[in-house]
Amino acid sequence: MWLFYACLAALFAALTAVLAKAALGGVNANLALAVRTTAALGLAWLVVFLSGAQRELPFLDRRPLVFLVLSGLATGFSWLFYFQALKEGPVSKVAPVDKLSVVLTIILAAVFLGEPVGLKTFLGCGLILAGLWVLL
C-alpha cells in the first residue's frame, strides 16, 4: 500500500509545482508560499479531526515533538527556497533539481538512521544524478 501512497504523493507534488508556477506570475513568492501553506495546514488539521487523531495530542512525547518541529522547519525552508526558485526559473528545471532531495535523503538516512545502502540503491542514486545532469 505504501507504493500506492508514494505514487499519489508524486502526482500531487507534480501538481504542486505546476500550479505554484502558474500562480507566481505577479505574486511575491513568500506571500504565495504563505497562502499555499495555510491551505495545506487547513487540510492537515481537517484530516486529523476527521480521523479522530487529535485525541493523541496530549500523549505526544517530547522527543517525537522536537523532531516533528524540526522537520516542519526544514519543510518551511525547503518551500521558501523552492518557491523562490520557481519564481525565478522554469518549473521544468527547478523540479528535477528539487528531486535531488531523493539522493540526499538516502545519504542522510544511511548516516543518521543506519539504513542500508546496497548496490541497487547506489546505482539508483547514480541514475538520478545522471538524469539531473541530462535535464539541466
C-alpha positions in Angstrom: 0.0 0.0 0.0 2.9 2.3 0.7 3.8 2.3 -3.1 0.3 3.5 -4.0 0.5 6.4 -1.5 4.0 7.2 -2.7 2.7 7.4 -6.3 -0.1 9.7 -5.2 2.4 11.9 -3.3 4.5 12.1 -6.5 1.4 13.1 -8.6 0.4 15.8 -6.1 4.0 17.0 -5.8 4.0 17.4 -9.6 0.6 19.3 -9.5 2.1 21.5 -6.7 5.0 22.6 -8.9 2.9 23.3 -11.9 0.1 25.1 -10.0 2.5 27.1 -8.0 4.4 28.2 -11.1 1.1 29.3 -12.7 0.3 31.4 -9.6 3.7 33.1 -9.3 3.5 35.4 -12.3 2.7 38.6 -10.4 2.8 37.4 -6.8 5.5 37.6 -4.3 7.0 34.2 -3.7 6.8 34.5 0.1 3.2 35.6 0.0 2.4 32.7 -2.4 4.1 30.3 0.0 2.1 31.6 3.0 -1.2 31.2 1.1 -0.3 27.7 0.0 0.9 26.7 3.4 -2.3 27.9 5.0 -4.3 25.8 2.7 -2.1 22.8 3.4 -2.3 23.4 7.2 -6.1 23.6 7.0 -6.2 20.3 5.1 -3.9 18.6 7.6 -6.0 19.6 10.6 -9.2 18.6 8.8 -7.8 15.1 8.2 -6.6 15.0 11.9 -10.1 15.8 13.2 -12.0 13.7 10.7 -9.8 10.7 11.7 -10.1 11.4 15.4 -6.3 11.6 15.7 -6.5 14.9 17.8 -7.1 12.7 20.8 -3.5 11.6 20.7 -2.2 15.2 21.1 -1.9 15.0 25.0 0.1 11.8 24.7 2.7 13.1 22.2 6.1 12.7 23.8 8.8 15.4 23.8 11.3 13.6 21.5 8.9 13.0 18.6 7.5 16.5 19.1 11.0 18.0 18.8 11.7 16.0 15.6 8.4 17.0 14.1 9.0 20.7 14.8 12.5 20.4 13.3 11.0 18.5 10.3 8.4 21.3 9.9 11.1 24.0 10.0 13.1 22.0 7.4 9.9 21.8 5.2 9.3 25.5 5.6 12.9 26.4 4.5 12.6 23.9 1.6 9.3 25.5 0.5 10.8 29.0 0.8 13.7 28.2 -1.4 11.5 26.1 -3.8 9.1 29.0 -4.3 11.9 31.4 -4.9 13.4 29.0 -7.4 10.1 28.6 -9.2 9.6 32.4 -9.3 12.9 32.8 -11.0 13.3 29.7 -13.1 11.4 27.3 -15.3 9.5 24.6 -13.5 11.0 22.0 -15.9 14.4 22.8 -14.4 13.5 23.6 -10.8 11.5 20.4 -10.2 14.3 18.0 -11.2 16.9 19.8 -9.1 14.4 19.6 -6.2 14.3 15.9 -6.7 18.0 15.8 -5.8 16.4 15.5 -2.4 16.0 11.8 -3.1 19.7 11.3 -3.2 20.3 13.5 -0.2 17.6 11.7 1.7 19.2 8.3 1.0 22.6 9.6 2.2 21.2 11.2 5.3 19.1 8.1 6.1 22.2 5.9 5.8 24.3 8.3 8.0 21.8 9.2 10.7 19.3 6.3 10.7 21.7 3.5 9.8 19.6 2.5 6.8 21.5 0.2 4.4 22.7 1.4 1.0 23.1 -1.6 -1.3 24.3 -1.7 -4.9 20.8 -1.1 -6.3 20.3 2.0 -4.1 23.8 3.3 -5.1 23.1 2.6 -8.8 19.7 4.3 -8.5 21.3 7.4 -6.9 23.8 7.5 -9.8 21.0 7.3 -12.3 19.1 10.1 -10.6 22.2 12.3 -10.7 22.8 11.4 -14.4 19.2 12.2 -15.2 19.6 15.6 -13.4 22.7 16.3 -15.4 20.9 15.5 -18.7 17.9 17.6 -17.8 20.0 20.7 -16.9 
